[in-house]
């Protein structure tokens, strides 16, 4: 336990392998931090810093091994009896000259509309891919003369199973993995085997853009997610098994790792992409306990940005179909709380002091620097008084694809191509920087940039121990009486340190013009007072998508596969230098990057049992290898394509890379 604090578990203990930590003998209570952040395999090259790893997980995840195929002992026996059971004779040696003329492809309901999925992966050929729990149709594409084909019966088998005689063959694979599908041609008259061909079929889940899903598949995703959002942990385990986890478990985990005061273990470093890929895959595996056909779709929000560019109004972003009641729910709730749709009034866990050390002063599972006391998930369209009109679009995604060093790509993808989306959804209210800065004669452009960066600037002040937040506020305490402040601000201003303080927490203030108004007068004291909430009427309240417990908002889940898709595509394109540069996490200090557990290559993370059932936690190097899209690894999913037709309309390459 951390600080000797423990509380009762929210679910029953189980004996099978669990995410995050091996069970400690005799341990019956849940630590006061998230259960996954804990005791990990000490044989790995794990570097424990700042007290980051000390807890164990009472929650159990023991998923099946996705490495292999699906033949059972029974099917093996049936295969041995094949010659007895088959109505076709195989006694005559086949004519080898026809073998090269036999071929077939795999397809499903998406193929005729969208083409073959995964065609840009170097290890997948067209017609080689199947999807778990979806009906795959195998169709002959043989080049035999029609009169020769007319004299033959086609028979199909999977991994040596009994042959099925049919022109086209339908099959449902129940697991990701690699399978051998055989098509044989028999003479109709004699029953003799004339020719055969065997093809390796790869079964992977395919993540598609949320709008391109069939209505049934999209409903399946949202329905399964709704179960995770609305089912108590104990009830879920009874219904779906010990591996079930509710969304609050995920929100608490993310909040613990991203809301740590010493540094952010998930963001602001090279661990961002692989760890969020693991986090999403973990969520996906629980969804599949509810409905095994489901995978997490990606929301390509550059489509919304393209609509904004085309229509000339940010309303095109707010009015997107993704904000319909049956999808994410309203983007612009009148009173901040989402009150319409299937995810209306999504609760945020309160009175959580005994569950975790990472709460806000009101006891909610939220960032310690966020004094939001609403009981439900909140959204707002303004951030510190500014509307964000520059939605991440084709330019930002094209630009990040041009980085040829992994250390640059892996760092910068978290910001302009991605982070602004969280700000556009969550927003910040209770702190009207726009009016304050306008009254001070500040540049409108500078003011908007300061407003966009302010949530990160205040978080950096907090991590630098310069902004202090209350540990406890009564539930009925007014927001303006429960806020973070800078105890030393008068000293800083009195001794002329405001420039240095601001520059230490935001790169904007490296530039002198950001410290002056349009008349060249220094207004750094005004800016610092805003950042320190030193004005009586200023107390920023952050919407849930923009803070460390962001998985509480359903939009979180399809957002991150969007940058993971870019990650897959960039790995396929290749880096000139893929060296993982250690000790460059930014959340330690914005100006002086340093070590933060979760961002070095050898750091052993909290993730386990995603690709195997060994129970050993993965290092970032393990995740780098498993999410290597240039190879057929044990990762169970791929993306449908790497094409951005709407970006092509803006003048960018269709695949965001220059040929």
ZAMARGU-4260 file (C-alpha; in steps of 0.2 Angstrom, whole numbers, plus 5000, padded with zeros to 4 digits):
<rodrens>
0) 5000/5000/5000 | 5005/5018/4998 | 5006/5029/5014 | 4999/5014/5023 | 4982/5018/5017
5) 4970/5004/5011 | 4952/5002/5008 | 4939/4988/5004 | 4940/4981/4986 | 4926/4986/4974
10) 4926/4968/4967 | 4930/4950/4973 | 4947/4944/4973 | 4951/4930/4960 | 4966/4918/4958
15) 4969/4920/4939 | 4982/4931/4932 | 4978/4950/4933 | 4983/4966/4925 | 4996/4976/4933
20) 5003/4965/4947 | 5004/4947/4953 | 4993/4945/4969 | 5002/4946/4985 | 4999/4932/4997
25) 4987/4936/5011 | 4982/4953/5003 | 4964/4956/5005 | 4962/4975/5004 | 4963/4987/4989
30) 4977/5000/4991 | 4973/5018/4991 | 4979/5020/4973 | 4973/5012/4957 | 4975/4993/4959
35) 4984/4991/4942 | 4999/5003/4947 | 5008/4991/4957 | 5020/4977/4961 | 5027/4971/4944
40) 5039/4958/4939 | 5055/4963/4947 | 5066/4953/4936 | 5062/4966/4922 | 5073/4981/4921
45) 5061/4992/4931 | 5066/5008/4938 | 5056/5013/4953 | 5056/5032/4955 | 5047/5044/4967
50) 5037/5030/4974 | 5028/5026/4958 | 5026/5007/4960 | 5019/4998/4976 | 5002/4991/4974
55) 4993/4976/4968 | 4978/4972/4958 | 4963/4963/4965 | 4955/4963/4947 | 4958/4948/4936
60) 4961/4949/4917 | 4966/4932/4910 | 4962/4932/4892 | 4964/4918/4880 | 4980/4916/4870
65) 4978/4924/4853 | 4993/4916/4846 | 4986/4900/4838 | 4972/4893/4829 | 4956/4884/4834
70) 4957/4865/4831 | 4951/4854/4845 | 4954/4836/4850 | 4937/4832/4843 | 4941/4840/4826
75) 4957/4831/4826 | 4948/4814/4828 | 4936/4819/4814 | 4950/4824/4803 | 4958/4806/4806
80) 4941/4799/4800 | 4940/4810/4785 | 4944/4796/4772 | 4930/4786/4780 | 4917/4800/4781
85) 4920/4809/4765 | 4909/4806/4751 | 4923/4809/4739 | 4937/4797/4735 | 4955/4804/4737
90) 4963/4788/4731 | 4969/4794/4714 | 4985/4806/4715 | 4980/4823/4710 | 4986/4832/4694
95) 4999/4844/4699 | 4998/4854/4684 | 4981/4862/4690 | 4987/4867/4707 | 4995/4883/4701
100) 4978/4888/4693 | 4968/4886/4709 | 4966/4901/4720 | 4953/4909/4732 | 4950/4925/4742
105) 4942/4929/4759 | 4929/4943/4760 | 4915/4948/4772 | 4901/4961/4772 | 4913/4976/4771
110) 4923/4970/4756 | 4911/4975/4742 | 4909/4992/4749 | 4926/4997/4756 | 4938/4985/4747
115) 4950/4973/4756 | 4955/4979/4773 | 4973/4980/4779 | 4980/4980/4761 | 4994/4992/4766
120) 5001/4981/4779 | 5016/4973/4771 | 5012/4956/4778 | 4993/4955/4772 | 4989/4951/4754
125) 4972/4955/4747 | 4959/4942/4751 | 4970/4935/4765 | 4962/4943/4780 | 4947/4937/4790
130) 4939/4945/4806 | 4935/4936/4822 | 4916/4932/4825 | 4911/4938/4807 | 4906/4927/4793
135) 4920/4925/4781 | 4916/4920/4763 | 4929/4911/4753 | 4927/4912/4734 | 4937/4903/4721
140) 4947/4915/4709 | 4954/4900/4700 | 4961/4903/4682 | 4955/4886/4676 | 4945/4885/4660
145) 4927/4886/4663 | 4924/4869/4655 | 4937/4861/4667 | 4929/4870/4682 | 4912/4864/4677
150) 4918/4846/4679 | 4924/4849/4697 | 4917/4850/4714 | 4925/4862/4726 | 4928/4856/4744
155) 4935/4867/4759 | 4943/4863/4775 | 4951/4874/4789 | 4966/4867/4799 | 4963/4849/4793
160) 4944/4849/4798 | 4931/4839/4788 | 4929/4845/4770 | 4913/4854/4765 | 4908/4853/4747
165) 4902/4870/4741 | 4905/4883/4728 | 4909/4897/4740 | 4913/4893/4758 | 4907/4902/4774
170) 4916/4901/4790 | 4917/4910/4807 | 4934/4911/4815 | 4932/4913/4834 | 4949/4919/4838
175) 4963/4931/4831 | 4977/4920/4824 | 4983/4911/4808 | 4974/4897/4800 | 4977/4886/4785
180) 4962/4885/4773 | 4962/4872/4760 | 4952/4872/4744 | 4952/4855/4734 | 4944/4851/4717
185) 4937/4834/4714 | 4931/4827/4698 | 4912/4826/4698 | 4911/4809/4689 | 4925/4799/4697
190) 4927/4808/4714 | 4946/4809/4711 | 4956/4823/4718 | 4961/4834/4704 | 4970/4849/4712
195) 4971/4858/4729 | 4978/4874/4736 | 4981/4879/4754 | 4982/4898/4759 | 4987/4905/4776
200) 4972/4916/4782 | 4976/4929/4795 | 4962/4933/4807 | 4963/4950/4815 | 4950/4962/4822
205) 4948/4977/4810 | 4946/4995/4818 | 4936/5006/4806 | 4931/5024/4806 | 4915/5025/4816
210) 4905/5032/4802 | 4910/5018/4790 | 4904/5004/4802 | 4888/4995/4798 | 4873/5001/4808
215) 4873/4984/4817 | 4892/4985/4821 | 4891/5003/4827 | 4876/4999/4838 | 4886/4984/4845
220) 4900/4995/4850 | 4890/5008/4859 | 4879/4995/4867 | 4894/4985/4874 | 4902/5002/4880
225) 4885/5006/4888 | 4886/4990/4898 | 4903/4995/4904 | 4897/5013/4909 | 4881/5007/4918
230) 4885/4991/4926 | 4892/4990/4943 | 4909/4980/4944 | 4902/4966/4955 | 4887/4964/4944
235) 4897/4964/4928 | 4909/4950/4935 | 4894/4939/4939 | 4887/4941/4922 | 4902/4942/4911
240) 4916/4934/4921 | 4930/4939/4933 | 4939/4948/4919 | 4925/4961/4918 | 4930/4979/4922
245) 4918/4995/4923 | 4923/5011/4915 | 4926/5019/4932 | 4941/5007/4935 | 4948/5013/4918
250) 4945/5031/4923 | 4953/5028/4940 | 4968/5020/4932 | 4971/5034/4920 | 4968/5047/4934
255) 4981/5039/4945 | 4995/5038/4931 | 4991/5055/4923 | 4987/5064/4939 | 5003/5060/4948
260) 5011/5075/4955 | 5029/5070/4952 | 5026/5068/4933 | 5013/5062/4920 | 5016/5043/4917
265) 5005/5042/4902 | 5008/5059/4893 | 5022/5071/4888 | 5034/5058/4883 | 5037/5043/4872
270) 5027/5032/4882 | 5011/5041/4876 | 5008/5031/4860 | 5012/5013/4866 | 5004/5015/4883
275) 4988/5022/4876 | 4988/5008/4863 | 4989/4996/4877 | 4975/5005/4887 | 4963/5005/4872
280) 4967/4987/4869 | 4963/4983/4887 | 4946/4992/4886 | 4943/4983/4870 | 4946/4966/4877
285) 4933/4970/4891 | 4920/4975/4878 | 4923/4958/4869 | 4917/4950/4885 | 4901/4958/4883
290) 4900/4955/4864 | 4915/4946/4855 | 4912/4954/4838 | 4916/4972/4845 | 4931/4982/4842
295) 4935/5000/4846 | 4932/5011/4831 | 4942/5026/4827 | 4935/5044/4826 | 4944/5053/4812
300) 4940/5070/4818 | 4950/5078/4804 | 4934/5075/4794 | 4925/5087/4806 | 4940/5099/4803
305) 4938/5097/4785 | 4919/5102/4786 | 4924/5117/4797 | 4936/5122/4783 | 4923/5119/4769
310) 4909/5128/4778 | 4919/5141/4787 | 4911/5139/4804 | 4915/5129/4819 | 4897/5124/4820
315) 4901/5111/4807 | 4912/5102/4821 | 4899/5104/4835 | 4885/5098/4824 | 4893/5082/4818
320) 4884/5066/4818 | 4896/5059/4831 | 4887/5071/4844 | 4870/5063/4841 | 4861/5055/4856
325) 4865/5037/4851 | 4883/5041/4848 | 4893/5052/4860 | 4879/5063/4865 | 4877/5082/4865
330) 4893/5092/4862 | 4886/5108/4869 | 4876/5104/4885 | 4867/5120/4891 | 4873/5118/4909
335) 4889/5108/4906 | 4882/5091/4911 | 4878/5079/4897 | 4859/5076/4899 | 4854/5068/4883
340) 4857/5051/4875 | 4863/5034/4881 | 4877/5042/4890 | 4867/5055/4899 | 4871/5058/4917
345) 4887/5047/4917 | 4892/5048/4935 | 4910/5052/4941 | 4915/5043/4957 | 4914/5054/4972
350) 4919/5051/4990 | 4934/5042/4983 | 4947/5047/4996 | 4947/5029/5002 | 4948/5022/4985
355) 4963/5032/4978 | 4976/5045/4983 | 4972/5054/4967 | 4956/5065/4969 | 4951/5083/4968
360) 4947/5092/4984 | 4929/5087/4983 | 4933/5069/4983 | 4929/5065/4965 | 4940/5054/4954
365) 4947/5069/4944 | 4963/5078/4943 | 4969/5086/4959 | 4971/5103/4950 | 4953/5102/4944
370) 4940/5109/4956 | 4925/5102/4946 | 4912/5096/4959 | 4898/5091/4946 | 4893/5073/4950
375) 4892/5069/4931 | 4902/5070/4915 | 4904/5088/4909 | 4908/5097/4893 | 4910/5115/4888
380) 4913/5123/4871 | 4924/5137/4878 | 4941/5137/4886 | 4946/5151/4897 | 4933/5162/4888
385) 4939/5157/4870 | 4931/5147/4857 | 4943/5135/4849 | 4940/5136/4830 | 4956/5128/4824
390) 4951/5110/4825 | 4965/5097/4823 | 4964/5093/4804 | 4973/5087/4789 | 4987/5099/4791
395) 4992/5094/4808 | 4991/5075/4804 | 5001/5078/4788 | 5014/5088/4797 | 5017/5075/4810
400) 5019/5062/4797 | 5034/5071/4790 | 5044/5068/4806 | 5058/5055/4802 | 5064/5053/4820
405) 5054/5042/4831 | 5058/5053/4846 | 5051/5068/4837 | 5035/5059/4830 | 5032/5050/4846
410) 5033/5067/4856 | 5024/5079/4845 | 5009/5068/4840 | 5001/5071/4857 | 4999/5089/4855
415) 4993/5098/4839 | 4987/5082/4830 | 4977/5076/4846 | 4977/5086/4862 | 4966/5101/4855
420) 4952/5088/4853 | 4951/5086/4872 | 4950/5104/4874 | 4936/5106/4862 | 4926/5093/4871
425) 4930/5096/4889 | 4933/5115/4889 | 4936/5126/4904 | 4924/5138/4913 | 4925/5149/4928
430) 4940/5159/4922 | 4937/5172/4908 | 4955/5175/4902 | 4948/5183/4886 | 4940/5198/4895
435) 4955/5200/4907 | 4968/5200/4893 | 4958/5211/4881 | 4956/5224/4895 | 4975/5224/4897
440) 4977/5228/4879 | 4984/5211/4875 | 4985/5204/4857 | 4970/5194/4852 | 4981/5181/4844
445) 4992/5180/4859 | 4978/5179/4871 | 4970/5164/4861 | 4986/5155/4862 | 4988/5158/4880
450) 4970/5152/4883 | 4973/5136/4874 | 4989/5132/4883 | 4982/5138/4900 | 4976/5121/4907
455) 4994/5114/4903 | 5002/5129/4911 | 4993/5128/4927 | 4996/5109/4928 | 5015/5113/4926
460) 5014/5126/4939 | 5006/5113/4951 | 5019/5100/4947 | 5033/5113/4950 | 5026/5115/4967
465) 5021/5133/4964 | 5002/5131/4962 | 4995/5123/4978 | 4977/5115/4978 | 4967/5111/4993
470) 4966/5093/4999 | 4948/5095/5005 | 4933/5105/5002 | 4915/5102/5009 | 4903/5097/4995
475) 4893/5113/4998 | 4908/5124/4997 | 4907/5137/4983 | 4919/5135/4969 | 4927/5152/4972
480) 4931/5146/4990 | 4939/5130/4984 | 4953/5134/4972 | 4971/5132/4968 | 4983/5147/4972
485) 5001/5152/4972 | 5006/5155/4990 | 5022/5165/4984 | 5015/5175/4971 | 5017/5192/4980
490) 5035/5188/4983 | 5038/5183/4964 | 5030/5199/4958 | 5039/5210/4971 | 5056/5203/4967
495) 5053/5203/4948 | 5053/5185/4945 | 5037/5184/4935 | 5046/5182/4918 | 5056/5167/4925
500) 5041/5159/4933 | 5031/5160/4917 | 5045/5154/4906 | 5048/5139/4917 | 5030/5132/4914
505) 5026/5137/4896 | 5036/5139/4880 | 5025/5154/4875 | 5033/5165/4887 | 5051/5162/4880
510) 5045/5176/4868 | 5045/5194/4874 | 5030/5199/4865 | 5019/5186/4875 | 5024/5196/4891
515) 5018/5213/4884 | 5002/5221/4877 | 5001/5229/4860 | 5008/5245/4867 | 5024/5236/4872
520) 5020/5238/4891 | 5024/5223/4902 | 5009/5214/4908 | 5017/5198/4915 | 5010/5201/4932
525) 4992/5201/4925 | 4996/5184/4916 | 5004/5177/4931 | 4989/5182/4942 | 4978/5173/4930
530) 4988/5157/4930 | 4988/5158/4949 | 4969/5161/4951 | 4974/5177/4960 | 4959/5186/4954
535) 4944/5184/4966 | 4932/5179/4952 | 4944/5167/4943 | 4943/5148/4947 | 4945/5137/4932
540) 4934/5122/4931 | 4939/5109/4919 | 4927/5098/4908 | 4931/5079/4910 | 4938/5076/4893
545) 4952/5089/4897 | 4959/5081/4913 | 4967/5066/4920 | 4951/5056/4922 | 4946/5058/4904
550) 4940/5040/4901 | 4924/5045/4910 | 4919/5053/4894 | 4914/5040/4880 | 4922/5051/4867
555) 4939/5046/4874 | 4939/5029/4867 | 4937/5032/4848 | 4948/5047/4849 | 4965/5038/4853
560) 4964/5025/4840 | 4965/5040/4828 | 4983/5044/4832 | 4986/5025/4835 | 4982/5023/4816
565) 4995/5036/4812 | 5007/5027/4823 | 5004/5011/4813 | 5006/5020/4796 | 5022/5029/4801
570) 5029/5012/4807 | 5025/5005/4790 | 5033/5020/4781 | 5048/5019/4792 | 5059/5031/4802
575) 5076/5036/4797 | 5080/5035/4815 | 5069/5024/4827 | 5080/5026/4842 | 5070/5028/4858
580) 5078/5043/4867 | 5077/5040/4886 | 5075/5054/4899 | 5065/5066/4889 | 5048/5067/4898
585) 5041/5084/4898 | 5030/5084/4913 | 5044/5084/4925 | 5049/5101/4920 | 5044/5109/4904
590) 5061/5117/4901 | 5071/5103/4908 | 5065/5086/4902 | 5070/5072/4913 | 5066/5054/4919
595) 5048/5049/4922 | 5043/5031/4924 | 5033/5025/4909 | 5042/5035/4896 | 5059/5026/4895
600) 5061/5011/4884 | 5066/4998/4898 | 5052/5005/4910 | 5041/4990/4914 | 5023/4997/4913
605) 5007/4991/4921 | 5000/4982/4906 | 5000/4963/4905 | 4990/4949/4897 | 4986/4958/4882
610) 4995/4947/4870 | 4998/4932/4881 | 4994/4924/4897 | 5011/4924/4906 | 5006/4937/4919
615) 5022/4946/4916 | 5020/4965/4914 | 5026/4973/4898 | 5040/4985/4896 | 5039/4999/4883
620) 5051/4989/4873 | 5038/4975/4873 | 5024/4986/4868 | 5035/4994/4854 | 5038/4976/4847
625) 5020/4970/4849 | 5013/4986/4841 | 5025/4985/4826 | 5014/4986/4811 | 5027/4980/4799
630) 5025/4962/4806 | 5012/4950/4810 | 5014/4951/4829 | 5002/4944/4843 | 4993/4961/4843
635) 4975/4956/4838 | 4970/4971/4828 | 4974/4981/4813 | 4966/4997/4804 | 4955/4996/4789
640) 4965/5008/4778 | 4977/5022/4778 | 4968/5034/4766 | 4962/5052/4769 | 4951/5057/4754
645) 4945/5073/4762 | 4963/5078/4765 | 4967/5075/4747 | 4953/5088/4743 | 4963/5100/4753
650) 4979/5097/4743 | 4987/5084/4754 | 4993/5067/4748 | 4979/5054/4749 | 4989/5044/4762
655) 4997/5059/4770 | 5015/5054/4764 | 5024/5061/4749 | 5028/5048/4736
</rodrens>
